[in-house]
Amino acid sequence: MARTSQSWGLRTLKIGFMSLVGLSVAFPVYWMVITSFKPNSEIYQRNPTFYPQAPTLDAYVALMTPHGTRAPFVATMGNSLIAAVGSTLVSVIIGIFAAYALTRLRFRGREAFSGLIFGCYVFPGILMFIPIYLMFQWLGILDTFFGLIISYQIFGIPFATWMLRSYFATIPASLEDSARIDGCNRLQSIIYVTLPLAAPGIAAATIFTFTAAWNEFLFAQVLLQKPQYQTAQVALYSLLNGDSVAWNQLMGGSVLVSLPVIVLFFAAQRYIGSGLTAGAVK
């Protein structure tokens, strides 16, 4: 009986702790959403309200309306989408072949090269702002999506390669050997055997690479100066300029920016778990 009471008490403690953790995570999101539907008069009143007393879409209407040199927020989200999708495609495609080479091919310096890739991933990209800016200026690719996508490869390719390398290591090389015995060349064995088996890892790498590019701010702020190329994250930052902040617009923009990532994670959450844990079990 005492053991049952102790077990029940421990379970209650765990549930209470997890509830507090969940509440601490969910409440900021809830506050962001309700603030986006509040008028400014309600936001700045002395006593805060935990739900909109006079819900309005004024913040979203203002975001979608051009203002001076500021483009509609949906246009900046389109710019972010172009940069994120382009960066993800380049990073994942190169990462697939780089990871395959590191796990299947035998060459001198392979382990050192793997360590170098990891070093590139953890190296702060902010330290390369000046040389990247000068190089892009010399090449004439400042204020272009092409230049921004290239800059994102600083963290995109090392991350995708490192993540996929762990996943490819769990796939037996004997399966490719069997395919080559049946008449496939190496490229065909990769396409028809290895890639289908590595689909969860590729999906996880794609999602995390896309999310990193979608949320990136510093490179977009430095390399894209023209308003028509502004990304959503830079547009959000521009709402903070000035003496007064339109908090409902800022929260509304944050909601809109969060939606694509939330939808993507829910749509592919089963791939994320298997893709992240595959490298730990062999």
Secondary structure as the mmCIF struct_conf table of DSSP 4:
data_model
#
loop_
_struct_conf.conf_type_id
_struct_conf.id
_struct_conf.beg_label_comp_id
_struct_conf.beg_label_asym_id
_struct_conf.beg_label_seq_id
_struct_conf.end_label_comp_id
_struct_conf.end_label_asym_id
_struct_conf.end_label_seq_id
HELX_RH_AL_P HELX_RH_AL_P1 ALA A 2 SER A 36
TURN_TY1_P TURN_TY1_P1 PHE A 37 PHE A 37
BEND BEND1 LYS A 38 LYS A 38
HELX_RH_AL_P HELX_RH_AL_P2 ASN A 40 ILE A 43
TURN_TY1_P TURN_TY1_P2 TYR A 44 TYR A 44
BEND BEND2 GLN A 45 ASN A 47
BEND BEND3 PHE A 50 TYR A 51
BEND BEND4 GLN A 53 ALA A 54
HELX_RH_AL_P HELX_RH_AL_P3 ASP A 58 LEU A 63
TURN_TY1_P TURN_TY1_P3 MET A 64 MET A 64
BEND BEND5 THR A 65 THR A 65
STRN STRN1 HIS A 67 HIS A 67
TURN_TY1_P TURN_TY1_P4 GLY A 68 THR A 69
STRN STRN2 ARG A 70 ARG A 70
HELX_LH_PP_P HELX_LH_PP_P1 ALA A 71 PRO A 72
HELX_RH_AL_P HELX_RH_AL_P4 PHE A 73 ARG A 104
TURN_TY1_P TURN_TY1_P5 ARG A 108 GLY A 109
HELX_RH_AL_P HELX_RH_AL_P5 ARG A 110 VAL A 122
BEND BEND6 PHE A 123 PHE A 123
HELX_RH_3T_P HELX_RH_3T_P1 GLY A 125 MET A 128
HELX_RH_AL_P HELX_RH_AL_P6 PHE A 129 LEU A 139
TURN_TY1_P TURN_TY1_P6 GLY A 140 GLY A 140
TURN_TY1_P TURN_TY1_P7 LEU A 142 ASP A 143
BEND BEND7 THR A 144 THR A 144
HELX_RH_AL_P HELX_RH_AL_P7 PHE A 145 PHE A 168
TURN_TY1_P TURN_TY1_P8 ALA A 169 THR A 170
BEND BEND8 ILE A 171 ILE A 171
HELX_RH_AL_P HELX_RH_AL_P8 ALA A 173 ILE A 181
TURN_TY1_P TURN_TY1_P9 ASP A 182 GLY A 183
HELX_RH_AL_P HELX_RH_AL_P9 ARG A 186 SER A 189
HELX_RH_PI_P HELX_RH_PI_P1 ILE A 190 THR A 194
HELX_RH_AL_P HELX_RH_AL_P10 LEU A 195 LEU A 197
TURN_TY1_P TURN_TY1_P10 ALA A 198 ALA A 198
HELX_RH_AL_P HELX_RH_AL_P11 ALA A 199 ASN A 215
HELX_RH_AL_P HELX_RH_AL_P12 LEU A 218 LEU A 223
BEND BEND9 LYS A 226 LYS A 226
HELX_RH_3T_P HELX_RH_3T_P2 PRO A 227 TYR A 229
HELX_RH_AL_P HELX_RH_AL_P13 ALA A 232 SER A 238
TURN_TY1_P TURN_TY1_P11 LEU A 239 LEU A 240
BEND BEND10 GLY A 242 SER A 244
HELX_RH_AL_P HELX_RH_AL_P14 TRP A 247 ALA A 267
TURN_TY1_P TURN_TY1_P12 ALA A 268 ALA A 268
HELX_RH_AL_P HELX_RH_AL_P15 GLN A 269 THR A 277
HELX_RH_3T_P HELX_RH_3T_P3 ALA A 278 ALA A 280
#
